Amino acid sequence: MLNIAVLVSGGGSNLQALIDAAEAGKIDGRIVTVVSDRAGVFALERAKTHGIPWTVIPTKGNPDFDKQLLAHLKDHQVDLVVLAGFLSILSDEVIDAFAMKIINVHPSLIPSFCGGGYYGLRVHQAALDYGVKVTGATVHYVNNVVDGGEIILQKAVAVQSGDTPQSLQKRVMEEAEWIILPEAVAKICEERDVKHAKTCADQRI
């Protein structure tokens, strides 16, 4: 069973989707910590409600954020880091320490509307401005290029006439993000379990 850390910056709806999936037995992993880069966000209330340990490690005015985050993740023996609406950019130091062990959910079909500056409502405004008929969400591994890591899962969502950035954001969350993020975590947990079992079997031979 993998130890999972979820990094958040806001309301935590994607965190809730992960909690619900874990409590339903759909994920062979446990959320051992929730980390926010800002105090007072509702995501922390979600963690409290479900008895999940949480902490705040601010990025603003904190030159030691990366060291503090790494120490926290190592203290909790974290195997997988999930960025669920986490708005800060992780440093190369953190990414390299958890290579292929950090995933992110992005509210578009990468490579569209992604990279530096594309976050939150800005993504959905860009999709509407461009006039696309289909958007969606992507779960991908995090590497040293913003939104540039290997894609794990994607799900398309139709853009409707009269959509606003807010209505489109809500539909993308409900029809894509909340579905594929738990699925991606479950997939990774299963694959790691299989690899671990094979390694143990090989060592016994």
Rosetta silent file (secondary structure, phi, psi, omega in degrees, C-alpha in Angstrom):
SEQUENCE: MLNIAVLVSGGGSNLQALIDAAEAGKIDGRIVTVVSDRAGVFALERAKTHGIPWTVIPTKGNPDFDKQLLAHLKDHQVDLVVLAGFLSILSDEVIDAFAMKIINVHPSLIPSFCGGGYYGLRVHQAALDYGVKVTGATVHYVNNVVDGGEIILQKAVAVQSGDTPQSLQKRVMEEAEWIILPEAVAKICEERDVKHAKTCADQRI
SCORE:     score description
SCORE:     0.000 S_00000001
   1 L     0.000  123.674 -177.052    0.000    0.000    0.000 S_00000001
   2 E   -78.817  144.165  171.796    1.517    3.298   -1.124 S_00000001
   3 E   -88.335  123.332 -172.804    1.800    6.301    1.172 S_00000001
   4 E  -113.880  133.917  170.549    0.272    9.270   -0.651 S_00000001
   5 E  -109.499  134.827  178.135    0.781   12.990   -0.051 S_00000001
   6 E  -114.363  124.460 -179.688   -1.726   15.409   -1.565 S_00000001
   7 E  -102.177  130.245 -172.097   -0.603   19.003   -2.180 S_00000001
   8 E  -134.128  163.800  175.880   -3.357   21.634   -2.307 S_00000001
   9 L  -137.485   -7.854 -172.599   -3.865   25.388   -2.558 S_00000001
  10 L  -144.581 -128.921 -172.759   -7.629   25.916   -2.437 S_00000001
  11 L   -70.030  -28.674  175.045  -10.984   24.261   -1.927 S_00000001
  12 L    82.458   29.349  178.814   -9.773   20.717   -2.309 S_00000001
  13 H   -66.387  -35.623  176.265  -12.475   19.213   -4.524 S_00000001
  14 H   -70.894  -34.708  172.986   -9.904   16.943   -6.170 S_00000001
  15 H   -59.516  -43.467  179.710   -8.633   15.991   -2.721 S_00000001
  16 H   -61.764  -39.235  177.501  -12.205   15.029   -1.820 S_00000001
  17 H   -61.473  -39.297  177.864  -12.433   12.834   -4.913 S_00000001
  18 H   -68.447  -42.784  178.409   -9.266   11.046   -3.792 S_00000001
  19 H   -60.577  -45.901 -179.695  -10.520   10.668   -0.219 S_00000001
  20 H   -60.612  -42.765  179.896  -13.830    9.239   -1.439 S_00000001
  21 H   -66.188  -41.308  179.699  -12.065    6.750   -3.714 S_00000001
  22 H   -65.227  -43.753 -178.968   -9.671    5.670   -0.969 S_00000001
  23 H   -68.750  -24.312  177.187  -12.470    5.220    1.570 S_00000001
  24 L   -85.497    0.651  179.223  -14.431    3.181   -0.987 S_00000001
  25 L    77.667   17.149 -178.935  -11.459    0.831   -1.388 S_00000001
  26 L   -86.614  -11.341  179.833  -10.807    1.870   -4.980 S_00000001
  27 L  -122.782  125.625  177.476   -7.220    2.935   -4.262 S_00000001
  28 L   -86.712   61.706 -179.746   -4.637    0.559   -2.784 S_00000001
  29 E  -161.763  168.031 -179.810   -2.965    3.419   -0.980 S_00000001
  30 E  -131.714  138.777  176.442   -3.501    5.738    1.963 S_00000001
  31 E   -81.049  109.461 -174.829   -3.335    9.509    2.150 S_00000001
  32 E   -95.215  -15.632  178.378   -0.815   10.054    4.936 S_00000001
  33 E  -161.707  145.741  170.784   -0.567   13.839    4.693 S_00000001
  34 E  -117.365  128.445 -177.459   -2.178   16.851    3.067 S_00000001
  35 E  -119.458  127.442  175.576    0.111   19.823    2.478 S_00000001
  36 E  -113.834  145.380  176.540   -1.108   23.326    1.645 S_00000001
  37 L   -91.207    5.637  176.573    1.040   26.241    0.518 S_00000001
  38 L  -150.949  145.791 -177.534   -1.396   28.670    2.155 S_00000001
  39 L   -80.742  157.130  171.207   -3.308   28.748    5.422 S_00000001
  40 L    79.366    7.235 -179.355   -7.069   28.804    5.818 S_00000001
  41 L   -81.195  152.553 -174.349   -8.036   26.959    2.630 S_00000001
  42 H   -68.224  -23.532  177.872  -11.065   24.651    2.707 S_00000001
  43 H   -55.665  -34.885 -179.786   -8.996   21.669    1.573 S_00000001
  44 H   -69.111  -32.341  175.074   -7.548   21.542    5.096 S_00000001
  45 H   -65.642  -37.102  176.768  -11.059   21.301    6.543 S_00000001
  46 H   -62.659  -43.656  178.611  -11.654   18.295    4.304 S_00000001
  47 H   -61.629  -45.769  179.524   -8.493   16.668    5.666 S_00000001
  48 H   -59.092  -44.807 -178.000   -9.560   17.374    9.260 S_00000001
  49 H   -57.962  -33.713 -176.343  -13.028   15.943    8.660 S_00000001
  50 L  -102.247   12.577  175.210  -11.517   12.658    7.485 S_00000001
  51 L    66.749   29.870 -179.475   -8.811   12.488   10.144 S_00000001
  52 L   -97.098  128.713  177.439   -5.943   12.979    7.717 S_00000001
  53 L   -58.222  142.592 -178.251   -2.798   14.703    9.069 S_00000001
  54 E  -142.714  160.759  176.299   -2.194   18.068    7.441 S_00000001
  55 E  -153.308  160.874  174.855    0.273   20.917    7.492 S_00000001
  56 E  -115.098  124.002  173.830    0.839   24.322    5.954 S_00000001
  57 L  -123.764   97.462 -174.518    4.192   25.089    4.341 S_00000001
  58 L   -69.489  145.216  174.573    3.917   28.562    2.825 S_00000001
  59 L   -93.662  -33.882 -176.821    5.780   29.426   -0.348 S_00000001
  60 L   -67.236  122.358  178.999    5.327   33.188   -0.113 S_00000001
  61 L    66.411   21.686 -177.276    8.311   34.751    1.614 S_00000001
  62 L  -125.333   92.192 -178.590    9.688   31.324    2.491 S_00000001
  63 L   -68.763  -12.782 -178.731   13.067   30.579    0.877 S_00000001
  64 L   -99.458   13.925 -176.745   13.188   27.226    2.689 S_00000001
  65 H   -52.898  -49.629 -175.346    9.945   25.871    1.214 S_00000001
  66 H   -61.363  -44.655  179.503   11.631   23.151   -0.841 S_00000001
  67 H   -64.382  -41.285 -179.970   13.749   21.882    2.050 S_00000001
  68 H   -66.506  -41.129  178.974   10.771   21.932    4.406 S_00000001
  69 H   -65.041  -47.041  179.325    8.564   20.103    1.914 S_00000001
  70 H   -59.179  -43.742  179.642   11.179   17.438    1.210 S_00000001
  71 H   -62.167  -41.497 -179.792   11.750   16.874    4.921 S_00000001
  72 H   -64.839  -44.813 -179.928    7.999   16.562    5.511 S_00000001
  73 H   -63.836  -40.228  179.571    7.529   14.079    2.664 S_00000001
  74 H   -70.247  -37.301  177.795   10.440   11.973    3.848 S_00000001
  75 H   -61.001  -32.471 -179.608    9.227   12.058    7.461 S_00000001
  76 L   -95.874   10.288  176.887    5.921   10.608    6.260 S_00000001
  77 L    49.850   48.674 -175.688    7.644    8.022    4.036 S_00000001
  78 L   -73.511  133.178  177.738    5.711    9.267    1.024 S_00000001
  79 L  -100.176  -28.844 -175.773    5.742    7.066   -2.088 S_00000001
  80 E  -141.856  130.892  178.197    3.523    9.192   -4.335 S_00000001
  81 E  -108.864  126.861 -179.572    2.909   12.951   -4.410 S_00000001
  82 E  -114.504  120.007  175.277   -0.356   14.161   -5.946 S_00000001
  83 E   -89.103  110.351 -175.186   -0.733   17.810   -6.955 S_00000001
  84 L  -119.430   83.510 -174.948   -4.473   18.474   -6.626 S_00000001
  85 L    74.295   32.713  179.160   -5.034   22.123   -7.417 S_00000001
  86 L   -91.204  119.545 -169.467   -1.578   23.015   -6.132 S_00000001
  87 L   -93.711  -10.919  178.181   -0.647   26.408   -7.599 S_00000001
  88 L   -83.976  149.842  177.766    3.030   26.648   -6.644 S_00000001
  89 L   -90.785  126.046  178.979    5.725   25.407   -9.014 S_00000001
  90 L   -74.485  145.844  179.826    7.922   22.710   -7.492 S_00000001
  91 L   -77.229  163.418  175.969   11.676   23.178   -7.724 S_00000001
  92 H   -59.044  -33.506 -179.477   14.003   20.844   -9.604 S_00000001
  93 H   -60.205  -45.157  179.444   15.287   19.700   -6.217 S_00000001
  94 H   -69.808  -45.571 -178.180   11.875   18.359   -5.202 S_00000001
  95 H   -61.935  -42.655 -179.846   11.082   16.925   -8.639 S_00000001
  96 H   -67.367  -34.265  179.846   14.418   15.126   -8.882 S_00000001
  97 H   -68.571  -26.652 -179.413   14.034   13.702   -5.369 S_00000001
  98 L  -124.184   46.096 -178.462   10.656   12.207   -6.370 S_00000001
  99 L   -57.489  128.366 -178.531   11.297   11.466  -10.042 S_00000001
 100 L    59.258   25.152  176.223    8.255    9.710  -11.609 S_00000001
 101 L  -128.544   12.579  176.523    6.584    9.837   -8.205 S_00000001
 102 E  -124.478  129.856  176.942    4.764   13.168   -8.592 S_00000001
 103 E  -125.970  157.949 -177.987    1.563   13.537  -10.620 S_00000001
 104 E  -137.654  147.990  171.017   -0.612   16.528  -11.443 S_00000001
 105 E  -107.408  128.118 -178.485   -4.137   17.058  -12.758 S_00000001
 106 E  -120.590  136.241 -173.343   -4.436   19.857  -15.321 S_00000001
 107 L   -84.160   50.074  170.912   -7.796   21.186  -16.585 S_00000001
 108 L  -157.867  171.772  174.952   -7.206   20.840  -20.308 S_00000001
 109 L   -88.993   91.978  178.893   -6.256   18.228  -22.866 S_00000001
 110 L   -55.165  133.755   19.929   -2.479   18.666  -22.851 S_00000001
 111 L   -93.903   14.502  177.861   -0.719   19.922  -24.990 S_00000001
 112 L   -81.671  138.908  171.037   -3.517   22.488  -25.371 S_00000001
 113 L    51.739   55.955 -178.989   -3.735   25.400  -22.919 S_00000001
 114 L  -142.602  174.381 -179.149   -0.935   24.322  -20.628 S_00000001
 115 L    96.587 -168.587 -176.147    2.446   25.476  -19.412 S_00000001
 116 L   -56.964  130.643  177.960    3.452   28.650  -17.624 S_00000001
 117 L    89.004  -11.651  179.423    0.553   30.968  -16.802 S_00000001
 118 L   -97.506  100.290  177.071   -2.183   28.434  -17.540 S_00000001
 119 L  -154.462  157.431  176.590   -3.955   27.645  -14.285 S_00000001
 120 L    55.685 -139.382 -177.356   -7.424   27.926  -12.769 S_00000001
 121 H   -65.800  -21.004  179.414   -9.975   29.933  -14.739 S_00000001
 122 H   -59.529  -36.125 -179.921   -7.257   31.158  -17.124 S_00000001
 123 H   -63.728  -46.569 -176.255   -7.225   27.712  -18.760 S_00000001
 124 H   -72.634  -33.839  174.540  -10.966   27.718  -19.403 S_00000001
 125 H   -63.648  -40.642  179.011  -10.971   31.334  -20.587 S_00000001
 126 H   -64.199  -40.064  178.856   -8.253   30.434  -23.102 S_00000001
 127 H   -63.861  -42.377  179.190  -10.287   27.464  -24.350 S_00000001
 128 H   -67.941  -41.118  179.387  -13.348   29.664  -24.824 S_00000001
 129 H   -61.936  -36.441 -178.356  -11.333   32.429  -26.496 S_00000001
 130 H   -76.546  -24.879  178.493   -9.881   29.927  -28.951 S_00000001
 131 L    87.133   21.833  179.811  -13.307   28.519  -29.713 S_00000001
 132 L   -66.592  151.787  178.732  -12.593   24.835  -29.145 S_00000001
 133 L   -97.444  -16.551 -179.715  -15.582   22.502  -29.047 S_00000001
 134 E  -135.267  132.041  172.240  -13.930   19.931  -26.803 S_00000001
 135 E  -128.712 -152.595  179.796  -11.740   20.422  -23.767 S_00000001
 136 E   159.005 -151.471 -179.671  -11.101   18.167  -20.772 S_00000001
 137 E  -142.958  157.383 -178.117   -8.518   17.231  -18.192 S_00000001
 138 E  -135.567  135.616  168.000   -5.172   15.455  -18.075 S_00000001
 139 E  -107.711  129.130 -175.536   -3.311   13.609  -15.345 S_00000001
 140 E  -143.550  158.784  172.160    0.417   13.526  -15.997 S_00000001
 141 E   -71.507  149.731 -179.998    3.734   12.912  -14.308 S_00000001
 142 L   -96.686  127.183  173.740    5.550   16.040  -13.197 S_00000001
 143 L  -126.195 -160.892 -173.990    8.971   16.759  -14.622 S_00000001
 144 L   -81.056    0.431  175.193   11.147   19.860  -14.967 S_00000001
 145 L  -111.091  127.138 -177.625    8.930   21.343  -17.700 S_00000001
 146 L   -58.645  121.637 -178.493    5.616   22.823  -16.527 S_00000001
 147 L    60.714   25.261 -174.905    2.842   20.445  -17.685 S_00000001
 148 L  -105.938    2.376 -176.452    5.441   18.628  -19.761 S_00000001
 149 L   -79.865  169.985 -178.310    5.567   15.214  -18.119 S_00000001
 150 L   -56.363  133.024  179.913    4.332   11.875  -19.440 S_00000001
 151 E   -77.475  134.627  178.338    0.546   11.692  -19.784 S_00000001
 152 E  -100.322  -53.607  179.554   -1.183    9.050  -17.665 S_00000001
 153 E  -144.853  150.673  172.558   -4.887    9.625  -18.402 S_00000001
 154 E  -138.245  153.381  175.832   -7.054   12.110  -20.274 S_00000001
 155 E  -145.242  131.278 -176.998  -10.803   12.649  -20.517 S_00000001
 156 E   -87.272  150.403  177.408  -12.652   14.906  -22.935 S_00000001
 157 E  -137.507  134.377 -179.232  -15.498   17.264  -22.021 S_00000001
 158 E   -74.600  140.798  171.449  -17.762   19.083  -24.462 S_00000001
 159 L   -89.061  130.324 -176.072  -17.817   22.869  -24.540 S_00000001
 160 L  -104.958  153.093  177.162  -21.416   24.095  -24.575 S_00000001
 161 L   -59.852  133.244  179.458  -22.942   27.192  -26.127 S_00000001
 162 L    86.463    3.542  178.994  -23.078   29.984  -23.587 S_00000001
 163 L   -60.958  144.121  168.408  -20.332   28.535  -21.396 S_00000001
 164 L  -110.169  165.966  175.831  -18.456   30.889  -19.104 S_00000001
 165 H   -55.635  -36.178 -178.908  -15.044   30.078  -17.635 S_00000001
 166 H   -69.103  -44.507 -179.448  -16.828   29.265  -14.373 S_00000001
 167 H   -68.354  -36.712  179.221  -19.404   26.905  -15.891 S_00000001
 168 H   -69.552  -40.513  176.637  -16.767   25.187  -17.991 S_00000001
 169 H   -57.502  -45.496 -178.895  -14.471   24.797  -14.983 S_00000001
 170 H   -61.947  -43.816 -178.538  -17.293   23.154  -13.019 S_00000001
 171 H   -68.118  -39.820  178.621  -18.117   20.717  -15.833 S_00000001
 172 H   -63.521  -39.797  177.136  -14.468   19.787  -16.400 S_00000001
 173 H   -63.482  -50.218 -174.214  -14.065   19.061  -12.690 S_00000001
 174 H   -68.588  -39.568 -172.632  -17.252   16.999  -12.438 S_00000001
 175 H   -95.856  -11.471 -176.834  -16.929   15.107  -15.724 S_00000001
 176 H  -133.766  -64.272 -172.120  -13.158   14.685  -15.931 S_00000001
 177 H   -56.552  -49.675 -175.661  -10.886   15.726  -13.051 S_00000001
 178 H   -68.098  -13.904  179.213  -12.797   14.002  -10.247 S_00000001
 179 H   -94.074  -52.353 -171.005  -12.897   10.818  -12.331 S_00000001
 180 H   -80.443  -23.751  178.444   -9.447   10.463  -13.848 S_00000001
 181 H   -66.216  -51.322  175.115   -7.377   11.651  -10.879 S_00000001
 182 H   -60.592  -36.706  178.623   -8.515    8.800   -8.580 S_00000001
 183 H   -63.186  -41.305  179.977   -8.262    6.395  -11.536 S_00000001
 184 H   -65.857  -42.795  178.573   -4.678    7.475  -12.201 S_00000001
 185 H   -63.574  -43.353  178.387   -3.701    7.100   -8.545 S_00000001
 186 H   -61.378  -40.395  179.849   -5.339    3.652   -8.419 S_00000001
 187 H   -62.950  -45.128 -179.239   -3.496    2.675  -11.621 S_00000001
 188 H   -65.747  -43.844  178.970   -0.131    3.764  -10.221 S_00000001
 189 H   -59.189  -43.605 -179.637   -0.738    1.979   -6.907 S_00000001
 190 H   -64.891  -44.400 -179.564   -1.639   -1.224   -8.747 S_00000001
 191 H   -64.104  -40.409  179.440    1.398   -1.032  -11.028 S_00000001
 192 H   -67.088  -37.087  177.799    3.743   -0.392   -8.088 S_00000001
 193 H   -62.582  -42.608  179.705    2.199   -3.323   -6.187 S_00000001
 194 H   -64.158  -44.676  179.238    2.808   -5.611   -9.170 S_00000001
 195 H   -62.744  -40.787  179.772    6.412   -4.419   -9.522 S_00000001
 196 H   -64.554  -43.330  179.921    7.010   -4.889   -5.788 S_00000001
 197 H   -63.160  -41.246  179.306    5.566   -8.407   -5.855 S_00000001
 198 H   -65.168  -41.962  178.225    7.726   -9.318   -8.863 S_00000001
 199 H   -61.239  -43.633  179.260   10.848   -7.931   -7.182 S_00000001
 200 H   -63.417  -40.013  179.911   10.135   -9.926   -4.030 S_00000001
 201 H   -65.702  -42.400  179.861    9.552  -13.068   -6.107 S_00000001
 202 H   -62.664  -37.154 -179.058   12.804  -12.545   -8.031 S_00000001
 203 H   -69.875  -24.479  179.593   14.710  -12.123   -4.788 S_00000001
 204 H   -81.131  -18.850 -178.044   13.396  -15.447   -3.514 S_00000001
 205 L   -74.611    0.000    0.000   14.605  -17.295   -6.602 S_00000001
